[in-house]
Every structure is written in structure tokens, then in C-alpha cells.
């Protein structure tokens, strides 16, 4: 995950990690090791199943440099497209302030 985090931060995306405590089956190549991205408003924008699964790490997963770059690009576009517009005049809301740091 560190490779992906580095790419996202380098692209100007603020990241907050949230660990899901739900146990999953090793045999499930989608739910086991998935990553889910939300925008500043909490809306799901990108989900990549099995990205951290040991079987995928080097071929389309967290240790595959091209897969990390592709996912980072998708997240960057999705964040920009889904960010709420900043307020004109007045004080920005917390959400728009967060979105501004993510854009």
C-alpha cells in the first residue's frame, strides 16, 4: 500500500486510511484485499477488488508499479470530477476545504 500512498500524495491527493475489521476468505480474490476510495463528501468513487491480495501483489496489485500508477490516475480523475465546488464568497464548508486539498 505504501507505493500507492506515495503516488497519491505525490499527485496532490490527501489520504486517510481506514481499516475494515471484517474477516474475509483467502479464496475470495475480490473482497479479500480490496481498496475503496471515497471523495471528501464520503461518496464511493473507485473500488479495486483484490488489490492487496497476496496472489495479485505483483500482477495488477499493490507491488505492480504500472497497476499502482493506473489506479492513482483513476483516483485523481475521480476525485477532481466528484469534488463539490468551493463556495464563492463567505467561508468554505469543511467538505469544500477538504476537497480543495484533494484537488
C-alpha positions as CSV (number, residue, x, y, z in Angstrom):
1,X,0.0,0.0,0.0
2,X,2.9,2.3,0.6
3,X,3.6,2.6,-3.1
4,X,0.0,3.6,-3.8
5,X,0.0,6.1,-0.9
6,X,3.2,7.7,-2.2
7,X,1.7,8.0,-5.7
8,X,-1.5,9.6,-4.4
9,X,0.3,12.1,-2.1
10,X,2.7,12.9,-5.0
11,X,-0.4,13.7,-7.2
12,X,-1.7,16.1,-4.5
13,X,-4.4,13.7,-3.1
14,X,-4.9,13.8,0.6
15,X,-5.2,10.3,2.0
16,X,-6.8,8.9,5.2
17,X,-6.6,5.2,5.8
18,X,-9.4,3.2,7.3
19,X,-9.0,-0.4,8.1
20,X,-12.0,-2.7,7.9
21,X,-12.1,-5.3,10.7
22,X,-14.3,-7.7,8.8
23,X,-12.6,-11.0,8.2
24,X,-12.6,-12.2,4.6
25,X,-11.8,-15.5,3.0
26,X,-8.4,-16.0,1.4
27,X,-10.1,-17.7,-1.5
28,X,-12.2,-14.6,-2.4
29,X,-10.0,-12.8,-4.9
30,X,-12.2,-9.7,-4.9
31,X,-13.3,-8.9,-1.3
32,X,-10.0,-10.1,0.2
33,X,-7.6,-7.2,-0.2
34,X,-9.9,-4.7,-1.9
35,X,-9.3,-1.0,-1.7
36,X,-12.1,1.6,-1.7
37,X,-11.7,5.3,-2.3
38,X,-14.1,8.0,-1.2
39,X,-14.2,11.7,-2.0
40,X,-14.2,14.4,0.6
41,X,-18.0,14.1,0.8
42,X,-17.8,10.4,1.7
43,X,-19.1,9.2,-1.6
44,X,-17.5,6.0,-3.0
45,X,-15.6,6.9,-6.2
46,X,-13.3,3.9,-7.0
47,X,-13.2,0.3,-5.8
48,X,-10.4,-2.1,-6.8
49,X,-11.1,-5.7,-5.7
50,X,-8.2,-7.8,-4.6
51,X,-5.6,-5.1,-4.9
52,X,-3.8,-6.1,-1.7
53,X,-4.4,-9.9,-2.1
54,X,-1.1,-11.8,-2.0
55,X,-1.9,-13.5,-5.3
56,X,-2.3,-10.1,-7.1
57,X,0.6,-8.2,-5.5
58,X,3.0,-8.4,-8.4
59,X,0.4,-8.7,-11.2
60,X,-2.1,-5.9,-11.0
61,X,-1.8,-5.3,-7.3
62,X,0.0,-3.1,-4.8
63,X,3.5,-4.1,-5.8
64,X,2.9,-3.7,-9.6
65,X,4.2,-0.3,-10.5
66,X,2.0,0.1,-13.6
67,X,-1.1,-1.0,-11.7
68,X,-0.3,1.5,-8.9
69,X,0.1,4.3,-11.5
70,X,-3.1,3.4,-13.3
71,X,-5.1,3.3,-10.1
72,X,-3.6,6.6,-8.9
73,X,-4.6,8.2,-12.3
74,X,-8.2,6.9,-12.0
75,X,-8.5,8.1,-8.4
76,X,-7.1,11.5,-9.3
77,X,-9.6,12.0,-12.1
78,X,-12.5,10.7,-9.9
79,X,-11.6,13.0,-7.0
80,X,-11.5,16.0,-9.3
81,X,-14.8,15.1,-11.0
82,X,-16.6,14.4,-7.8
83,X,-15.3,17.2,-5.6
84,X,-18.0,19.7,-4.5
85,X,-17.4,23.2,-5.9
86,X,-15.8,25.7,-3.5
87,X,-18.1,28.4,-2.2
88,X,-17.8,31.8,-3.8
89,X,-17.6,34.4,-1.1
90,X,-18.0,33.6,2.6
91,X,-16.4,30.8,4.5
92,X,-15.9,27.5,2.8
93,X,-17.5,24.5,4.4
94,X,-15.3,21.8,5.9
95,X,-16.1,19.5,2.9
96,X,-15.0,22.0,0.3
97,X,-11.9,22.8,2.3
98,X,-11.0,19.1,2.3
99,X,-11.9,18.7,-1.4
100,X,-9.6,21.7,-2.1
101,X,-6.7,19.9,-0.6
102,X,-7.5,16.8,-2.5
103,X,-7.8,18.5,-5.9
